[in-house]
Amino acid sequence: MIAMLLALSDPALVQTGVGRFAQYADVASIVRQGDAARMRSLQVAEQGFHVGDVLYIGGWSRWVFDCRTRTVDRLDFASLRDDGVEGPATPETAPPYAAAPGGDAAELLAVACGETPPARTLTLDQAISQGRSALAD
């Protein structure tokens, strides 16, 4: 049920960092239950990112964060092609791990757990444009 709600909702994206990729937390997808927070994130690649003959924007991941223990569990990754086709989702089988301070997962955890309130959210198109611009700098 949660996965269906995430797929149907319009994202409200907040940039959490720029490194090899631009990372965005989807605050519209946050679901809290006790110490746990579920959220999806968007990873934006630089303009012209190809794998083989396919052009990609980046991809989506679903996460579970333990806000008390500061551990993270990346559940999957679904590529997002430049033509808008998403997926399929590939499960991430690594066990939960501690969020390293300053790392992508810690920045996403801060948003999901309410430690960093979003100032302004972006649409998907705005996030792609902003992310690609940041990566080009």
N, C-alpha and C positions, 0 to 999 in steps of 0.2 A: 504494500500500500504506500509506504513512504517513497519507494522508488518511482511509483507512478505519479505521485504528487510532485516530486522533483522534476520529472520529465515534462510535466504540464505547466509548471510555473515559469513566468518570465523571470530571468535572472536579474538581480540587483547586485552589481559587481563592485567590489572595493579592491583597489590594488594593494597588495601586501608586500611586493618586492619585485625587483628586476635583477636578474643575473643572466644565466644562459637563456632563460625564458622570463617572460613577464607573468607574474602570478596574481590571480584575483580570487578573492573569497566571494561566494554567492550568498549574501546575507538573507536573501529571500528563501533559501533552502534550509536555514538553521532550524533544527528540531532539538530541544533540550529535554532530557529526562534524568532527573537527579544530577549526578556529577558528569553525566555523559552528554556530549553534543555531537550531532550529526550535521554534516555540511558537505556541499560539493564545491569544488574549486575549478577554475579555468586556468590553463597554462597556454599562453600565447607565444608562438614562435615568430622569428623574424620573417619579414616579407620574403616570399620566394622559397620557403622551406619545403624541400622535396624529399620524399622517400621513394626511391625508384622513379617512376613516371608520375607519381601522384603528388599534388600540391596540397599542403596542410596549413591550417590556421594554428593548430595546436591540439588541445584535447581537454576533456573533463575527467576529474577524479572524484570519487565519493570517499569521505573520511569519517572516522569516529574518533573523537577526542575525549580523554578523561581529564576533566578540568581540575580535579583534585590532585591526581598523581602526575599530571602534565605528560601523559603518554599519548601517542598518536597511532592510528591504524589506518593506513591507506587501503581501501577495499578494492579499488579497481581503477582502470584507465580506459577511456573511450576516446579514440582519435576524433578530431573534427577537421574534415576536409575543407578545402577552399570553396567547394561547391555547396557546402552546408550539410553534407552527409555526415552523420555521426555514428561512431561505433564500428564494429561491435565492442562491447565492454570486455576487457581482459582482466580477470581477477588478479589481484596482487596477493600472493600467498605468504609474504614475509610477516612475522609476528609483530605485534605492537612494539613500539620503541619509545624511548625518552626523547622529547622534543629538545634538540640542541639550541641553546640561546642564540638568537640571530639567524637561525636557519629558516628555510621556507616553511617547514612544518610548524615551528614555534610561532611564526607570524600568522599562519592560518589559525592555529589554536587560540591565539590572543583574540582574534575576531569571533570565532565560534563560541568561545567561553565568555564573551562580553568584556574582556579586559581592554580592548581597543574599540571604542564605539566608532562606527563609520561616520565620517563627516559628510560624504557625498557619494552616491552610488551612480554607476554607469550602466547603460544598456550593453548588450552583447556587442553591437557594432561599435559603440564608443570605446569599449574596453579593447577590442581588436585594434582599432586605430591608435589609441593611446599606447598600448603595449608595443606595437610595431614601431611607433615613433621613438619610444624610450629605448628600444633595442638598437635602433639605428644610430643613436647618439654615441 
